[in-house]
Amino acid sequence: MHHYDGKRNTVFLLSGGAGRIISAIPALEKYHRLNPQDDFKVLIYGWESLYWGHPILQERTFSVEQKGIFDLIIKSHNMFQPEPYHRWSYYNQEKSMAEAFDEEINNTNDHSDLTPPKLYLHTNEVMIAKETIAMVKKEHKKDKIVVIQPYGASANINENKVFSDQTQRSMYQEDYLKLIDELPEKFGCFYFGVPQLLSEKDQKSVIPSGLDLRGWMAIINECDYFVGVDSVGQHMARAFDKPGLVIMGSTFEKNVSYPEYFDFYRNGEVRTVYSPIRIGGTDGQLADRLNDKVMKFSDSQIKEIAKKIKDKVLN
């Protein structure tokens, strides 16, 4: 747990995926408020662009791969690597990732002053997203744009084109196909994810070209609704106050999402055990085996999910 001693400025080393980087924003903003004398810095493994435009964090954030970063920053700072997954309150489903970051970074159990994460877009990014959506609506004759992220970061497809996600946080390919087929033709379904994971049978997903992570931030900000799984898209949607539905599998709403804000859907299968991500390798793999099928949906359940989306987007 971090304790600022006033003698040496802090550098926070943030590891993990993009969702964790977004979840850390409220705690870092709070640290800035509580410790104005600490000229702290933030090191990130490849996701530093998420903090671009942030009035507090942009100038403090650097890539760990930047040349000379050790002599420039690390050597003169007190380095601390906050790890929310190691907090008792987190792995017992009592606190969210943002709250666990607050525990780690600010040494507190009072999270009442935490705000939702906030991302910042440049005017040019907003305009490009608006133009992209307007073009798709016109060319494909769509009235509404729904961004769908059906697969998490651990989803994979092998050389035989067999799809898998051992952590059970992604939809099955066939279920995603059924879902978008159930949505009205007036909906433009923007697929947010790796193109290689799309089925060859998919004729309905729209894949805007040339979008990086910030481009997707802007698209989510401009869309009508977001549908996702336990991955970065839901954190972006929350940061832009975008309504959405999160399809949950082996993880817990309280831990990884925003139960006070989003709608959720589960298939009813019991998650046998908690998967101790970043705590133990073997245990985590065994837990994933016991959680098998928690992201497999029946045809009637796919229709239920589609109805939830249609009701929210059209009302």
C-alpha positions in Angstrom: 0.0 0.0 0.0 1.3 3.4 -0.9 2.4 6.0 1.7 3.7 9.3 0.5 6.5 10.4 2.8 7.1 13.9 1.4 10.8 13.2 0.7 10.6 11.8 -2.8 8.0 12.1 -5.5 6.1 9.0 -6.5 5.9 7.1 -9.8 2.9 4.8 -10.2 3.6 1.8 -12.4 0.3 0.5 -13.9 0.2 -2.9 -15.4 -2.5 -4.9 -17.1 -5.1 -4.2 -19.7 -6.7 -1.0 -20.9 -9.8 -1.5 -18.6 -7.5 -1.4 -15.5 -5.9 1.7 -16.8 -9.2 3.5 -17.1 -10.3 2.1 -13.7 -7.3 3.7 -12.0 -8.2 7.2 -13.1 -10.5 8.2 -10.2 -7.9 7.1 -7.6 -5.1 9.0 -9.4 -7.3 12.1 -9.6 -8.0 11.8 -5.8 -4.3 11.3 -5.1 -3.6 14.6 -6.9 -6.2 16.3 -4.8 -4.8 14.9 -1.5 -1.1 15.3 -2.3 -0.6 18.5 -4.2 3.0 18.6 -3.1 3.8 15.3 -4.9 4.9 15.8 -8.5 3.9 12.2 -9.2 4.3 10.4 -12.6 2.5 7.4 -14.1 4.2 4.6 -16.1 1.9 2.5 -18.4 2.6 -0.6 -20.5 1.3 0.5 -23.9 -2.0 2.3 -23.0 -0.8 5.8 -22.2 -2.9 7.3 -25.1 -5.9 6.7 -22.9 -4.8 9.5 -20.7 -4.2 12.0 -23.6 -6.2 15.1 -23.0 -6.6 14.5 -19.3 -5.9 17.8 -17.6 -4.1 16.2 -14.7 -2.7 12.9 -16.1 -1.6 13.6 -19.6 1.6 15.4 -18.7 2.4 13.0 -15.9 2.0 9.8 -18.0 4.8 8.0 -19.8 5.3 4.7 -21.6 7.6 2.2 -19.8 9.2 1.6 -23.2 10.3 5.2 -23.6 14.0 5.5 -24.1 15.9 6.6 -21.0 12.8 6.3 -18.7 14.9 4.9 -15.8 17.2 7.9 -15.6 14.5 10.4 -16.5 11.9 9.3 -14.0 12.3 6.1 -12.1 15.6 6.7 -10.5 14.5 10.0 -8.9 11.0 8.7 -7.8 9.7 6.3 -5.2 8.2 3.6 -7.5 4.9 1.9 -6.5 2.9 -0.7 -8.4 -0.7 -0.7 -7.2 -2.4 -4.1 -7.7 -6.1 -4.1 -7.1 -6.4 -7.8 -7.7 -4.4 -8.4 -4.5 -6.8 -6.5 -2.2 -8.9 -8.8 0.1 -11.9 -6.6 -0.5 -11.6 -7.0 -4.3 -11.2 -10.8 -4.5 -14.1 -11.2 -2.0 -16.3 -9.1 -4.3 -16.8 -6.3 -1.8 -15.3 -3.5 -3.9 -14.9 -2.5 -7.5 -11.6 -2.2 -9.3 -11.7 1.6 -9.0 -12.3 1.3 -5.2 -9.5 -1.3 -4.9 -7.2 1.1 -6.7 -8.3 3.8 -4.2 -7.3 1.4 -1.3 -3.9 0.8 -2.9 -3.1 4.3 -4.0 -4.7 6.5 -1.3 -4.7 4.1 1.7 -8.4 4.6 2.4 -11.6 2.7 2.7 -13.7 5.8 2.2 -14.6 5.8 -1.5 -17.5 8.3 -1.3 -15.5 11.0 -3.1 -14.6 8.8 -6.1 -16.0 10.0 -9.3 -16.6 7.8 -12.4 -13.6 7.5 -14.8 -13.3 10.4 -17.2 -11.8 10.2 -20.7 -11.1 13.2 -22.9 -11.5 13.4 -26.7 -10.0 16.0 -29.0 -12.4 18.0 -31.2 -10.9 16.4 -34.3 -11.5 12.9 -32.9 -15.1 13.7 -32.2 -15.6 15.1 -35.7 -14.1 12.0 -37.4 -16.4 9.8 -35.3 -19.5 11.8 -36.2 -18.5 11.7 -39.9 -17.9 7.9 -39.7 -21.3 7.3 -38.1 -23.1 9.6 -40.5 -21.5 7.8 -43.5 -22.5 4.4 -42.2 -26.1 5.5 -41.5 -26.4 6.9 -45.0 -24.7 4.1 -47.0 -26.2 1.2 -45.0 -29.6 2.9 -44.4 -29.3 2.7 -40.6 -31.1 4.8 -38.0 -29.2 3.8 -34.9 -25.7 2.8 -34.1 -24.9 0.1 -31.5 -21.3 -0.7 -30.7 -20.8 -4.3 -29.7 -17.7 -5.8 -28.2 -18.5 -9.5 -28.0 -15.0 -10.8 -27.1 -12.6 -10.1 -24.3 -8.8 -9.8 -24.4 -8.3 -13.5 -23.8 -10.4 -14.6 -26.8 -8.4 -16.5 -29.4 -8.7 -18.3 -32.7 -6.2 -20.9 -33.7 -4.8 -21.9 -37.1 -7.7 -24.3 -37.6 -10.1 -21.4 -37.0 -11.3 -22.8 -33.7 -12.5 -20.0 -31.4 -11.9 -20.2 -27.6 -11.7 -18.1 -24.5 -10.5 -20.1 -21.5 -11.5 -17.4 -19.0 -15.1 -17.5 -20.1 -15.5 -13.8 -20.5 -16.3 -13.8 -24.3 -19.4 -14.7 -26.2 -19.3 -17.7 -28.4 -19.0 -16.8 -32.1 -22.2 -18.5 -33.0 -24.1 -16.7 -30.2 -22.8 -13.3 -31.4 -24.0 -14.2 -34.9 -27.4 -15.0 -33.6 -27.6 -11.9 -31.5 -26.9 -9.4 -34.4 -29.3 -11.3 -36.6 -32.0 -10.7 -33.9 -31.4 -7.0 -33.9 -33.5 -4.8 -36.3 -32.1 -4.0 -39.7 -32.2 -0.3 -38.8 -29.4 -0.9 -36.3 -25.9 -0.5 -37.5 -23.9 -3.0 -35.5 -20.3 -1.7 -35.1 -18.0 -4.6 -34.2 -15.4 -3.5 -31.7 -12.7 -6.1 -31.6 -10.0 -7.9 -33.5 -11.1 -8.6 -37.1 -9.6 -12.1 -37.1 -12.1 -13.2 -34.5 -15.1 -12.5 -36.7 -16.8 -15.5 -38.2 -16.7 -15.9 -42.0 -20.5 -16.2 -41.8 -20.9 -12.7 -40.4 -22.6 -10.5 -43.0 -24.0 -7.9 -40.6 -21.2 -6.5 -38.5 -19.8 -3.1 -39.6 -16.1 -2.7 -39.1 -15.0 1.0 -39.5 -11.5 1.1 -41.0 -8.5 2.8 -39.5 -9.7 3.0 -35.9 -7.2 2.8 -33.0 -8.2 2.7 -29.4 -8.9 6.4 -29.2 -10.9 6.2 -32.4 -13.1 3.6 -30.7 -13.4 5.9 -27.7 -14.9 8.6 -30.0 -17.2 6.1 -31.7 -18.6 4.9 -28.4 -19.1 8.5 -27.3 -21.2 9.1 -30.4 -23.1 5.9 -30.7 -26.6 5.2 -29.4 -25.9 2.2 -27.2 -23.1 -0.1 -26.1 -23.1 -3.8 -25.7 -20.1 -5.6 -24.3 -18.5 -8.1 -22.1 -15.9 -7.8 -19.3 -13.4 -5.8 -21.4 -12.3 -2.3 -22.1 -15.3 -1.1 -24.1 -17.6 -1.0 -21.0 -15.1 1.2 -19.2 -15.1 3.6 -22.2 -18.9 3.6 -22.3 -19.0 4.5 -18.6 -16.5 7.2 -19.0 -18.7 8.8 -21.6 -22.0 8.2 -19.7 -23.1 5.9 -22.6 -26.0 3.5 -21.7 -25.2 -0.1 -22.2 -25.7 -3.8 -21.5 -22.8 -5.9 -20.2 -23.0 -9.7 -20.8 -21.3 -11.3 -17.8 -19.6 -14.7 -17.6 -17.0 -15.8 -15.1 -16.3 -12.4 -13.4 -18.4 -10.3 -11.0 -20.3 -7.1 -11.7 -19.1 -5.5 -8.5 -15.4 -6.2 -9.3 -15.1 -5.4 -13.0 -18.0 -3.2 -14.0 -20.5 -0.6 -12.8 -23.6 -2.2 -11.3 -25.2 1.1 -10.4 -25.1 2.2 -14.1 -25.3 -0.6 -16.7 -27.8 -3.3 -17.3 -26.4 -6.9 -17.1 -27.3 -10.3 -18.5 -26.2 -13.8 -17.3 -27.2 -17.2 -18.6 -28.1 -18.5 -15.2 -25.2 -21.0 -15.0 -23.5 -21.0 -11.6 -20.0 -19.6 -11.4 -18.5 -22.4 -9.4 -15.5 -20.5 -7.9 -13.8 -17.2 -8.1 -11.0 -17.1 -10.6 -7.9 -15.7 -8.8 -6.6 -13.6 -11.7 -3.0 -12.4 -11.1 -2.8 -14.3 -7.8 -2.2 -17.9 -8.8 -1.7 -19.3 -12.3 -2.7 -22.9 -11.8 -5.7 -22.1 -9.5 -6.9 -19.6 -12.0 -6.8 -22.2 -14.8 -8.7 -24.8 -12.7 -11.3 -22.2 -11.8 -11.8 -21.4 -15.4 -12.5 -25.1 -16.1 -15.2 -25.2 -13.4 -16.7 -22.0 -14.9 -17.1 -23.6 -18.3 -20.3 -22.7 -20.2 -21.1 -19.6 -18.2 -21.0 -17.6 -21.5 -23.0 -20.1 -23.6 -26.6 -18.9 -24.3 -29.7 -20.7 -25.6 -31.7 -19.3 -28.5 -34.3 -18.0 -26.1 -31.7 -16.3 -24.1 -30.2 -14.6 -27.2 -33.7 -13.3 -28.0 -33.9 -12.0 -24.4 -30.6 -10.1 -24.8 -31.8 -8.7 -28.2 -35.1 -7.5 -26.7 -33.2 -5.7 -23.9 -31.1 -3.9 -26.5 -34.0 -3.0 -28.7 -36.1 -1.7 -25.8 -33.3 0.6 -24.6 -32.3 1.9 -28.0 -35.8 2.5 -29.3 -37.3 4.0 -26.2 
